[in-house]
Amino acid sequence: MADDDDIVVKDANGTRLADGDSVTLVKDLKVKGSGGVTLKRGTLIKNIRLTPDEEEIECNHEKVRGLVLRTEFVKKA
């Protein structure tokens, strides 16, 4: 799809992200709707998926499935 090529997704440091990249959290994040799970700064998230919104990525973590993270809280690993 041509629309996916037009979207440029960047992490907190301005590094370009792509499908399948690994990212690290730059801030502790409380996950809403997960029963009080907090993902700590430095947590590695593998195999991200880009979304149509350039400020959000989708991923899975061992504690939380179907997680959507804002790109301002991650950096490329």
C-alpha positions as CSV (number, residue, x, y, z in Angstrom):
1,M,0.0,0.0,0.0
2,A,1.4,3.4,-0.9
3,D,-0.1,5.0,2.2
4,D,2.2,3.0,4.5
5,D,5.3,4.3,2.6
6,D,4.2,8.0,3.2
7,I,4.1,7.6,7.0
8,V,7.4,8.3,8.8
9,V,7.5,7.0,12.4
10,K,10.2,8.3,14.7
11,D,11.2,7.4,18.2
12,A,11.9,9.9,21.1
13,N,15.4,10.6,19.7
14,G,14.2,11.1,16.1
15,T,15.4,7.8,14.8
16,R,13.2,6.2,12.1
17,L,11.3,3.1,13.2
18,A,10.2,0.2,10.9
19,D,8.0,-2.9,11.3
20,G,9.9,-5.6,13.3
21,D,12.3,-3.2,15.1
22,S,13.0,-3.6,18.8
23,V,12.5,-0.6,21.1
24,T,13.3,0.3,24.7
25,L,11.1,2.3,27.0
26,V,12.5,5.7,28.1
27,K,10.0,6.1,31.0
28,D,8.0,4.0,33.4
29,L,4.5,3.5,32.0
30,K,1.4,2.4,33.8
31,V,-0.7,0.3,31.5
32,K,-4.4,1.1,31.6
33,G,-6.8,-1.8,31.7
34,S,-4.1,-4.3,32.7
35,G,-4.8,-4.7,36.4
36,G,-2.0,-2.4,37.6
37,V,0.9,-3.5,35.4
38,T,3.8,-1.0,35.1
39,L,6.4,-1.4,32.4
40,K,9.7,-0.1,33.7
41,R,12.1,2.2,32.0
42,G,14.6,0.2,30.0
43,T,12.2,-2.6,29.2
44,L,12.9,-4.1,25.7
45,I,9.9,-4.5,23.4
46,K,10.6,-6.7,20.4
47,N,8.9,-6.9,17.0
48,I,6.9,-3.7,16.9
49,R,4.2,-3.0,14.3
50,L,3.6,0.4,12.8
51,T,0.1,1.9,12.8
52,P,-1.6,4.4,10.5
53,D,-1.0,7.0,13.3
54,E,2.7,8.1,13.2
55,E,2.7,8.7,16.9
56,E,1.7,5.2,17.9
57,I,3.1,1.7,17.6
58,E,1.6,-1.7,18.4
59,C,3.5,-4.5,20.2
60,N,3.2,-7.4,22.6
61,H,5.0,-7.8,25.9
62,E,5.1,-10.9,28.1
63,K,2.8,-9.2,30.6
64,V,0.5,-7.3,28.2
65,R,-0.8,-8.4,24.8
66,G,-2.1,-6.0,22.2
67,L,-0.2,-3.0,23.6
68,V,-0.2,0.4,21.9
69,L,2.6,2.7,22.8
70,R,3.2,6.3,21.9
71,T,6.5,6.8,20.1
72,E,7.5,9.7,22.4
73,F,8.1,7.0,25.2
74,V,10.4,4.6,23.2
75,K,13.8,4.6,21.6
76,K,15.2,2.2,19.0
77,A,17.2,-0.6,20.6
